Amino acid sequence: MTLGARLTLWQASLLVLLLIAFALVSYRTLDAGLRSELDNVLRERADHAALALQTVPNLPIVGISPGLSDGFASPGIYLQIVDDAGRITARSANLGTDALPVHPDRLADVFAGRSFYEFESVDGQNVRLYHRPVVRDGRVVGAVEVGGSLRNLEDTLARLRTIFVLSILAVLSVGALGSYSLTRLGLRPLARLAALATRIGSARDLSARLPSVGPSDEVGRLTLTFNDMLSRLEAAFNAQQHFLAEVAHELRTPVTSLLGNADLLARYGDDADRRAPALEAVRAQGRRTTRLLNDLLLSVQADTGWRLELRPTLMADVLQRVVTYSRPFADEVTVALAATPTVAVFGDADRLQQVFGNLLDNALRHTPAGGAVTIRSSVVGPQNGSTCTLPSPTDHHWLLITVADTGEGIPPEALPHVFDRFYRIPGNGHGSGLGIAIS
């Protein structure tokens, strides 16, 4: 079942439940109101007749004038008077030759001084009866029975039931059709999203975008989020393609050199003068390839997130190891380590050594012979009045470490790209372009 069909079914079900609840409450309220009104009418008529009999002392129950009941001759309201012997002494004209039922047990309850309601069936129709005693001088001398036909009430309720059923069916039909149409209209942007996602998945076209039209509602925000997700996926895909192309390009040179020197060894392996340079070239290209593969592995690990072993670390020791390991490769460049404050940082010593080793290696490659590379560190923070661009609590300090060289420097236009993988300053082919990105 589609989402639109489910939403329509839920809305139609909710609509039906609300309509049924409204119909039941209305029906019960009207039913109770009509029955209460009928009971009030019956009680008032009975009280009127009983009061007339009680306040006229010379008016006997036996042989009472039928004229007393002329006021009850309206259709549907019946009255009769019963004496203490259970004989009907008078009845309303609309009863004709019929009579309201008289049951000895109920009559006994009336003569015991009780007034009550009951239901009876008279000539095939339901009648509501009210019994009331007639009291004179503290003694019950008769009973008044007033009955009201329930035919009009039942007909009214039957018509109301029919109206409710037909109305619910009509409202349900129109509501379901309208709900389905509105649901389809509201879900149309989602359908376009699904179609676009299918097209992108089949054609692998990450440049496609969903047009952002309509109000800024949930669907509009979903459209913007979907387009933003596509933009990021496209950027990631393009970066991956660029990354793979750069990897292939970087590996092509050392692999080609390795194969060429391997051919030389195979052809001139017995010639010592040619064998030694070829072997040295193979070792150099092998080291270059190994370093490149290690850098690629570290770059991928940095993207996926690696686990750092954080513990208190003396930065003076880390920087001293970096300088010691770098000096054999410095050629004619001077590597100097200024006095380092004896402070500990919470970090991973191996990764910190790798970061500053990459920075120092980059500085050495871009510093000409006779130049110098200097590493300085200092504590900055609120106590010495230094300005720090990084946010920090007032009870902590920052250890600022700089790696400075006397080389040509970085052109301003290249600064935004120095952390991009495989980026190298135009005209400068040193390195793989991964060291700063990894750092």
C-alpha positions in Angstrom: 0.0 0.0 0.0 1.4 3.4 -1.0 2.0 6.2 1.5 -0.8 8.2 0.0 -3.3 5.4 0.4 -2.2 4.8 4.0 -2.6 8.5 4.8 -6.0 8.6 3.1 -7.1 5.5 5.1 -5.9 7.0 8.4 -7.7 10.3 7.7 -10.9 8.5 6.6 -10.8 6.3 9.7 -10.3 9.3 11.9 -13.1 11.1 10.2 -15.5 8.2 10.5 -14.7 7.8 14.2 -15.3 11.5 14.8 -18.6 11.4 12.9 -19.8 8.3 14.7 -18.9 9.9 18.1 -20.7 13.1 17.1 -23.7 11.1 15.9 -23.8 9.0 19.1 -23.6 12.0 21.4 -26.2 13.9 19.4 -28.5 10.9 19.2 -28.2 10.1 23.0 -28.7 13.8 23.9 -31.8 14.2 21.7 -33.2 10.8 22.9 -32.7 11.8 26.5 -34.1 15.3 26.0 -37.2 14.0 24.2 -37.9 11.4 26.8 -37.3 13.8 29.6 -39.7 16.3 28.0 -42.4 13.6 27.6 -42.0 12.6 31.3 -42.4 16.2 32.4 -45.6 16.5 30.3 -47.0 13.3 31.7 -46.2 14.3 35.3 -47.7 17.8 34.8 -50.9 16.4 33.3 -51.2 13.8 36.1 -50.6 16.5 38.8 -53.2 18.7 37.2 -55.9 16.0 37.2 -55.0 14.8 40.7 -55.0 18.4 42.0 -58.5 18.9 40.6 -59.8 15.8 42.3 -58.1 16.7 45.6 -59.3 20.3 45.8 -63.0 19.6 44.9 -64.3 17.7 48.0 -67.8 17.1 46.5 -66.3 15.5 43.4 -66.3 11.8 43.9 -63.9 9.5 42.2 -66.7 7.1 41.3 -68.9 8.6 38.5 -66.5 11.4 37.8 -67.6 13.5 34.9 -65.7 12.6 31.7 -65.4 16.3 31.1 -62.5 16.4 33.4 -60.4 14.7 30.9 -61.3 16.9 27.9 -58.0 18.7 28.2 -56.2 15.5 27.5 -57.9 14.8 24.2 -54.8 15.8 22.2 -53.4 12.9 20.1 -50.7 10.9 21.8 -51.6 11.9 25.5 -54.1 9.6 27.3 -55.5 9.8 30.8 -57.7 7.6 32.9 -58.8 7.7 36.6 -59.1 4.5 38.7 -60.8 4.3 42.0 -59.6 2.4 45.1 -61.4 -0.7 43.9 -59.5 -0.7 40.6 -62.4 0.4 38.4 -61.8 2.9 35.6 -64.1 5.8 36.4 -63.1 8.1 33.6 -60.8 8.2 30.6 -59.8 10.8 28.0 -61.8 11.0 24.7 -58.8 10.0 22.5 -58.8 6.5 24.2 -62.2 5.8 22.7 -63.4 2.4 23.9 -59.8 1.4 24.8 -58.2 1.8 28.2 -54.8 2.0 29.6 -53.7 -1.2 31.3 -54.3 -1.6 35.0 -52.2 -4.1 36.8 -53.2 -5.0 40.4 -49.6 -5.0 41.6 -48.8 -1.6 40.2 -52.1 -0.3 41.4 -51.2 -1.5 44.9 -47.9 0.5 44.6 -49.9 3.6 43.7 -52.3 3.2 46.7 -49.2 2.8 48.8 -48.5 6.4 48.0 -45.8 5.9 45.3 -45.6 7.7 41.9 -43.6 6.0 39.1 -43.1 5.6 35.4 -43.3 2.5 33.3 -43.5 1.3 29.7 -46.5 -0.5 28.2 -47.6 -1.7 24.8 -51.1 -0.5 23.8 -52.6 -1.6 20.5 -49.1 -2.3 19.1 -47.5 0.9 20.0 -45.2 1.7 22.9 -46.6 4.0 25.6 -44.9 5.7 28.4 -47.1 5.6 31.6 -47.0 7.7 34.7 -49.0 6.7 37.8 -49.9 9.1 40.6 -52.1 8.7 43.7 -55.1 10.9 44.4 -55.0 11.8 48.1 -57.9 13.2 50.2 -57.7 13.8 53.9 -54.4 11.9 54.1 -55.9 8.9 52.4 -55.4 7.6 48.9 -58.8 7.4 47.3 -57.8 6.8 43.6 -55.1 6.8 41.0 -54.4 8.9 37.9 -52.7 7.2 35.0 -51.4 9.3 32.2 -49.9 7.7 29.1 -47.9 9.2 26.2 -47.4 7.5 22.9 -43.8 7.0 21.9 -44.6 6.7 18.2 -43.6 10.3 17.3 -40.4 10.0 19.4 -39.4 6.7 17.9 -40.2 8.0 14.4 -38.1 11.1 15.0 -35.2 9.0 16.3 -35.5 6.6 13.4 -35.4 9.5 10.9 -32.4 10.9 12.8 -30.6 7.6 12.6 -31.2 7.5 8.8 -30.0 11.0 8.4 -26.8 10.2 10.5 -26.0 7.1 8.5 -26.6 8.8 5.1 -24.6 11.8 6.2 -21.7 9.8 7.5 -21.6 7.8 4.2 -21.8 11.0 2.2 -19.2 12.8 4.2 -16.9 9.7 4.2 -17.1 9.5 0.4 -16.5 13.1 -0.2 -13.9 13.3 2.6 -12.0 10.2 1.4 -11.9 11.5 -2.2 -10.8 15.0 -1.1 -8.3 13.6 1.3 -6.8 11.3 -1.4 -6.6 14.3 -3.8 -5.0 16.6 -1.2 -2.6 13.8 -0.1 -1.4 13.2 -3.6 -1.0 16.9 -4.1 1.0 17.2 -0.8 3.1 14.2 -1.6 3.9 15.3 -5.1 7.3 16.8 -4.0 8.2 13.6 -2.3 7.3 11.7 -5.5 9.7 14.0 -7.4 12.3 13.4 -4.7 11.9 9.6 -5.2 12.0 9.9 -9.0 15.1 12.1 -8.8 16.8 9.7 -6.4 16.0 6.8 -8.8 17.3 8.7 -11.8 20.5 9.6 -9.9 21.0 6.0 -8.8 20.6 4.7 -12.3 22.4 7.4 -14.2 24.9 8.3 -11.4 24.3 12.0 -12.1 25.1 13.7 -8.8 24.8 17.2 -10.5 21.0 16.9 -10.7 19.0 19.1 -8.3 15.4 19.2 -7.2 13.8 22.6 -8.0 12.9 24.3 -4.7 9.4 25.7 -5.2 6.4 26.1 -2.8 6.2 27.2 0.8 9.0 26.7 3.3 7.2 23.8 5.0 8.5 20.3 5.9 8.6 19.2 2.3 10.4 22.4 1.3 13.0 21.9 4.0 13.3 18.3 3.0 13.9 19.5 -0.6 16.7 21.9 0.5 18.2 19.2 2.7 18.1 16.7 -0.2 19.8 19.2 -2.5 22.4 20.0 0.1 23.1 16.3 0.6 23.5 15.9 -3.2 25.9 18.8 -3.2 28.0 17.2 -0.5 27.8 13.8 -2.2 28.9 15.3 -5.5 31.8 17.1 -3.8 32.8 13.9 -2.0 32.6 11.9 -5.2 34.6 14.5 -7.2 37.2 14.6 -4.4 37.4 10.8 -4.5 37.8 10.8 -8.2 40.5 13.4 -7.9 42.1 11.5 -5.1 42.2 8.3 -7.1 43.6 10.1 -10.2 46.3 11.8 -8.1 47.2 8.5 -6.5 47.5 6.8 -9.9 49.6 9.7 -11.1 51.9 9.7 -8.0 52.4 5.9 -8.2 53.0 5.9 -11.9 56.4 7.6 -11.7 58.1 5.4 -9.1 56.5 2.3 -10.5 57.8 3.2 -14.0 61.2 3.9 -12.6 61.2 0.6 -10.7 60.3 -1.3 -13.9 62.9 0.6 -15.9 65.7 -0.1 -13.5 64.5 -3.7 -13.2 64.9 -4.0 -17.0 68.4 -2.5 -16.7 69.4 -5.0 -14.0 68.0 -7.9 -16.1 69.9 -6.7 -19.2 73.2 -5.5 -17.6 73.2 -7.3 -14.3 76.7 -8.5 -14.8 78.1 -5.0 -15.4 79.1 -3.6 -12.0 79.2 0.0 -13.2 75.6 -0.1 -14.4 74.3 -2.4 -11.7 75.1 -0.2 -8.7 73.3 3.0 -10.0 70.3 0.8 -11.0 70.1 -0.8 -7.5 70.4 2.6 -5.8 67.6 4.0 -8.0 65.4 0.9 -7.2 66.0 1.5 -3.4 65.3 5.2 -3.7 62.0 4.7 -5.7 61.1 1.9 -3.3 61.5 4.2 -0.3 59.5 6.9 -2.1 56.7 4.4 -3.0 56.6 3.2 0.6 56.5 6.7 2.0 53.7 7.6 -0.5 51.7 4.5 0.4 52.1 5.2 4.2 50.9 8.7 3.6 47.9 7.5 1.6 47.0 5.0 4.4 47.3 7.8 7.0 45.2 10.1 4.9 42.4 7.5 4.7 42.7 6.8 8.4 42.3 10.5 9.1 39.1 10.5 7.1 37.6 7.5 8.8 38.7 8.7 12.3 41.5 7.0 14.2 41.7 6.4 17.9 44.2 8.6 19.6 46.1 7.5 22.7 45.8 10.6 24.8 48.0 11.0 27.8 50.1 13.8 29.4 53.0 14.4 27.1 56.1 16.6 27.4 56.3 18.6 24.2 60.0 19.4 24.7 60.7 15.6 24.3 58.5 15.4 21.2 60.1 18.3 19.5 63.6 17.1 20.4 62.9 13.7 18.8 61.6 15.5 15.7 64.7 17.6 15.3 67.0 14.6 16.0 65.3 12.4 13.3 65.3 15.3 10.7 68.9 16.4 10.9 70.3 13.6 8.8 68.1 14.7 5.9 68.7 18.4 6.3 71.7 18.5 3.9 73.1 22.0 4.2 70.1 23.5 6.1 70.5 24.3 9.8 67.8 22.9 12.1 67.5 24.7 15.4 65.3 24.1 18.4 64.8 27.1 20.6 64.4 26.6 24.4 61.1 24.8 25.0 59.0 25.4 28.1 58.8 22.3 30.3 55.1 21.8 30.0 52.9 18.8 29.4 49.9 18.6 27.0 47.2 16.0 26.9 47.8 14.3 23.5 49.1 11.4 21.4 52.9 11.6 21.4 53.3 9.6 18.2 50.8 11.6 16.2 52.2 14.9 17.6 55.7 13.8 16.4 54.2 12.9 13.0 52.6 16.4 12.7 55.7 18.4 13.5 57.8 16.0 11.5 55.7 16.7 8.5 55.9 20.4 9.1 59.7 20.3 9.5 60.1 18.1 6.5 58.0 20.5 4.4 60.2 23.4 5.7 63.4 21.6 4.8 62.3 20.9 1.2 61.5 24.6 0.7 64.6 26.1 2.3 67.7 26.5 0.1 71.2 25.4 1.1 72.7 27.6 3.8 69.3 28.5 5.2 67.8 27.7 8.6 64.7 26.1 10.0 63.8 27.1 13.6 61.2 25.6 16.0 60.1 27.8 18.8 57.5 27.3 21.5 56.0 29.5 24.1 53.1 29.5 26.6 50.4 32.0 25.8 47.4 32.9 27.9 45.7 35.5 30.1 48.5 35.7 32.7 51.2 37.1 30.4 48.8 39.4 28.5 49.2 37.5 25.2 46.4 37.5 22.7 45.3 34.1 21.6 42.9 33.6 18.7 41.7 30.3 20.1 39.0 30.3 22.8 40.2 29.1 26.1 39.0 29.2 29.8 40.9 31.7 32.0 42.5 28.9 34.1 44.2 27.3 31.1 47.0 28.2 28.7 48.0 27.4 25.1 51.4 26.1 24.0 52.1 28.0 20.7 54.6 26.2 18.5 56.0 27.7 15.3 58.1 26.1 12.5 59.8 29.0 10.6 62.2 28.7 7.7 64.2 31.1 5.5 62.8 29.7 2.3 60.7 31.3 -0.4 57.5 31.2 1.7 53.9 30.4 0.6 52.3 32.6 -2.0 49.1 34.3 -0.6 47.0 32.7 -3.4 48.1 29.2 -2.3 47.3 29.6 1.4 43.6 28.5 1.1 44.7 25.2 -0.6 47.7 24.1 1.5 45.6 21.6 3.4 44.1 20.0 0.2 45.4 16.5 -0.7 48.0 16.4 -3.4 48.1 20.2 -3.6 51.5 21.6 -4.6 52.4 25.1 -5.4 52.5 25.6 -9.1 56.1 25.3 -10.3 57.1 23.4 -7.2 57.0 19.6 -7.6 58.6 18.6 -4.3 56.7 16.0 -2.2 53.4 14.2 -2.7 51.2 17.0 -1.4 49.9 14.8 1.5 52.0 15.8 4.5 50.3 19.1 5.4 46.9 17.5 4.6 47.6 14.7 7.0 48.9 17.2 9.7 
